[in-house]
Amino acid sequence: MVFKSQVVKLTTEMKTKMTAITTTISKQSVFASTTITIVVTTSSVLSVQTSVTRAKFSCVETATEAGAWCAKINDDKQFLLIDLESAQLVTGIVTQGRNSSPDWPGGPTQQWVTSYTLSYGLENGDETEYKDANGEVVVFKGNVDTDTPVSHSFKTYSGTFTARFVKIRMVSWHEHIAMRAEVIIEKAKTSSKTSASSQAKEKTSTGIPSGLLAKGFAFFTSKVKTKVQTFTFGEATSTTKTTATKVTTSKRKKKSSRKKKTETSTLRVTQHHSSMASLSGML
């Protein structure tokens, strides 16, 4: 009997392997089923328990459901057809054999596909056969056991391709045709202009703590970065500074009775510059 904890463990291990596979193929690649809805059809099915729904990568066998899709007939006319529902940039493929369980009627199995070819297209899966640089149909290496994923990056062959339909054609197998498979596609890249625009918006937003605004500072932002254009601090304003300068300039001509006012204005200017230094340190 397969316990739930064992199934969860197997699923977790498969997800880790899937991540490693897509990272190896491309930093931008993902499994198609994780981002879009895919539809899989097939040439034949051995039984209800081995239907095409069991072709999903990393599915686990139970007493009532097989650990892979199994063809009814063992010949080279068998296939799996994957419909991505829209044109996608296909960068690779990964396959597994049939997951085996002692709970399966008849006992554990040893079934997998050892080699296959591919064809693809926008209208169906038969328009174009995947070939190498010499024009020869590429025969991909399949699996060697029930569960170890075997992946292929098309960048190491004759390149990636754009298609809606991808057909996996069976060439050779071990004991019986059985397969789990995933197509790997390129993720849509975020536009650099969009990213730059988002960053600009972040920079133009006022990132000043509300506590500063409460103290009487007025902030304005440019299109490039946040900066202070005007400020007020008590009575120390640019007008005060000008007045203070005039008073200081004229103090030589004034009598001692004006000296106290001059010193008071100078003190205000000193407070003003001290406040500017404090503000600069906070920003």
Secondary structure as the mmCIF struct_conf table of DSSP 4:
data_model
#
loop_
_struct_conf.conf_type_id
_struct_conf.id
_struct_conf.beg_label_comp_id
_struct_conf.beg_label_asym_id
_struct_conf.beg_label_seq_id
_struct_conf.end_label_comp_id
_struct_conf.end_label_asym_id
_struct_conf.end_label_seq_id
HELX_RH_AL_P HELX_RH_AL_P1 LYS A 4 ILE A 25
TURN_TY1_P TURN_TY1_P1 LYS A 27 GLN A 28
STRN STRN1 SER A 29 PHE A 31
HELX_RH_AL_P HELX_RH_AL_P2 ALA A 32 THR A 35
BEND BEND1 ILE A 36 ILE A 36
STRN STRN2 VAL A 39 THR A 42
BEND BEND2 SER A 43 SER A 43
BEND BEND3 LEU A 46 LEU A 46
HELX_RH_3T_P HELX_RH_3T_P1 VAL A 48 THR A 50
HELX_RH_3T_P HELX_RH_3T_P2 VAL A 52 ALA A 55
STRN STRN3 LYS A 56 LYS A 56
TURN_TY1_P TURN_TY1_P2 PHE A 57 SER A 58
BEND BEND4 ALA A 63 GLU A 65
STRN STRN4 GLY A 67 GLY A 67
BEND BEND5 ALA A 68 ALA A 68
STRN STRN5 TRP A 69 CYS A 70
BEND BEND6 LYS A 72 ILE A 73
BEND BEND7 ASP A 75 ASP A 75
TURN_TY1_P TURN_TY1_P3 ASP A 76 LYS A 77
STRN STRN6 PHE A 79 GLN A 96
STRN STRN7 ASN A 99 ASN A 99
TURN_TY1_P TURN_TY1_P4 PRO A 102 ASP A 103
BEND BEND8 TRP A 104 TRP A 104
TURN_TY1_P TURN_TY1_P5 PRO A 105 GLY A 106
STRN STRN8 TRP A 112 GLY A 121
BEND BEND9 LEU A 122 ASN A 124
TURN_TY1_P TURN_TY1_P6 GLY A 125 ASP A 126
BEND BEND10 GLU A 127 GLU A 127
STRN STRN9 THR A 128 GLU A 129
STRN STRN10 LYS A 131 LYS A 131
TURN_TY1_P TURN_TY1_P7 ALA A 133 ASN A 134
BEND BEND11 GLY A 135 GLY A 135
HELX_LH_PP_P HELX_LH_PP_P1 GLU A 136 GLU A 136
STRN STRN11 VAL A 137 VAL A 137
HELX_LH_PP_P HELX_LH_PP_P2 VAL A 138 VAL A 138
STRN STRN12 PHE A 140 LYS A 141
BEND BEND12 VAL A 144 ASP A 147
STRN STRN13 VAL A 150 SER A 153
HELX_RH_3T_P HELX_RH_3T_P3 PHE A 154 THR A 156
TURN_TY1_P TURN_TY1_P8 TYR A 157 SER A 158
STRN STRN14 PHE A 161 HIS A 174
BEND BEND13 GLU A 175 HIS A 176
STRN STRN15 ALA A 178 GLU A 186
HELX_LH_PP_P HELX_LH_PP_P3 LYS A 187 SER A 191
HELX_RH_AL_P HELX_RH_AL_P3 SER A 192 THR A 204
BEND BEND14 SER A 205 SER A 205
HELX_RH_AL_P HELX_RH_AL_P4 SER A 210 ALA A 214
TURN_TY1_P TURN_TY1_P9 LYS A 215 GLY A 216
STRN STRN16 PHE A 220 THR A 221
BEND BEND15 LYS A 223 LYS A 225
STRN STRN17 THR A 226 LYS A 227
STRN STRN18 PHE A 233 PHE A 233
TURN_TY1_P TURN_TY1_P10 GLY A 234 GLU A 235
STRN STRN19 ALA A 236 ALA A 236
HELX_RH_AL_P HELX_RH_AL_P5 SER A 238 SER A 250
TURN_TY1_P TURN_TY1_P11 LYS A 251 LYS A 253
BEND BEND16 LYS A 254 LYS A 254
HELX_RH_3T_P HELX_RH_3T_P4 SER A 256 ARG A 258
HELX_RH_AL_P HELX_RH_AL_P6 LYS A 259 MET A 282
#
